Each structure stands twice: as structure tokens, then as C-alpha cells.
Amino acid sequence: EAQVTQNPRYLITVTGKKLTVTCSQNMNHEYMSWYRQDPGLGLRQIYYSMNVEVTDKGDVPEGYKVSRKEKRNFPLILESPSPNQTSLYFCASSLRGREAFFGQGTRLTVV
Amino acid sequence: AQSVAQPEDQVNVAEGNPLTVKCTYSVSGNPYLFWYVQYPNRGLQFLLKYITGDNLVKGSYGFEAEFNKSQTSFHLKKPSALVSDSALYFCAVRDGSTGGFKTIFGAGTRLFVKA
């Protein structure tokens, strides 16, 4: 089954404790991206990747890191999480010019 | 710069009536336009897209959208709403001229369909 898998689905952590949210896709898509969803703001792109070892900043990259060492994986790293990073996060993948497939989301709470 | 506006936070419609969810966009090059739907506690699901070709695009679950270049709009429509259509709808745009993957989403419109 074609899918984008994120883990974990729910995470509560404390300020400053490094965390990683994993994302994996099995569709051989070139493009992958991370978004955060906040009420009234829709989805905002954090980082995106056009292929292995090629990444670029989206609209809200501050406080986040990504890497694309393999085509299927695109982890999101929060080196020192803060409460304003409490949000719902989505990973997505697509072929060039095509619609995106989204993961189920990761609800992150930073206390 | 790309931008998307969904002017209505919420749309209410009675079951069986037609529905419209509005979207306007701004992009410097060729617009690639998308509609996605989000049900509670789920990720976004693709509904339909406009890349090129016919201005009227048909998608999943009976939804359609019309690309209007002069009005820079891409409104989502359905002739007869169902209660099960109640969800959060997002319009999104990419700049197709650059071949990039940077996608801008609107803030979303919550659709309520009353039985």
C-alpha cells in the first residue's frame, strides 16, 4: 500500500530536549516536505527536499533541521524544542508537479 | 511571491444543496492549484488539481473546481452536498514555472453540512 508513515503520532516533551520525528514513504517520490498546522494559519511549510541531499527552507524553518540521506526518509529534528513549536506536524511526498501524499500527522506538545 | 486566500473560515450548507468553497491565489508564474480535504484526526487527502488544460476540473467524491485565470480563482464546488462532506478544506498553489516544490496552503475553510 502506498503510504507516508510518520512516527510518533503523539509526543509530549520538555523544553530543550532534542527530538526527531521520522517520515518514510514507499512510493519512490523525489519530493518530500514537512508542514506544521496551527489553528487559523493553515499549513506552513517548514522544509522541503527535492531529492537526496537536496533540501531547502520553507516559510517557517527556524528551530528545525532536516536531512535527506535516503530517498525514502526525511526526518524532522528539533534540536532544542520550545513551547511555540507545539503544533500538529505533517510529512508529505510527491512526484514533481503532482499532488502530495500526506502522513497521518504528529501531534507535538512542548512543555 | 505565492499566496493563497480562503476568505471564509466556515461555510454552512444544507444537505442536498450545492456548495462552494472559495479560493483565490497569487503566483508569479504558471499556477499549479490543488484542493485537499482533512477529516478529524486524519492527514490531508487530495481531491483535485489544475495543472493545465480544461478550466473545469473534476475530482474525487463528486467535487469539481473551476480555474479562472482572470479572477485568479479556483473555487471548489459540488452540486449536492452530503453530511459526510463536512470537513476542513485547503486550497494550495505551487509556481509551476520554476518547477519547484514550494507549496503555499490557504488557512482552510471548515464546511458544515446540515441534515
Interface residues (C-beta under 8 A of the other chain):
Chain A: V4 Y31 S33 Y35 G40 L41 G42 L43 R44 Q45 Y48 M50 D56 G58 D59 F90 A92 S94 R96 G97 R98 E99 A100 F101 F102 G103 Q104 G105
Chain B: Q6 D9 Y32 F34 Y36 N41 R42 G43 L44 Q45 F46 K49 I51 F90 A92 R94 G96 G99 G100 F101 K102 T103 I104 F105 G106 A107 G108
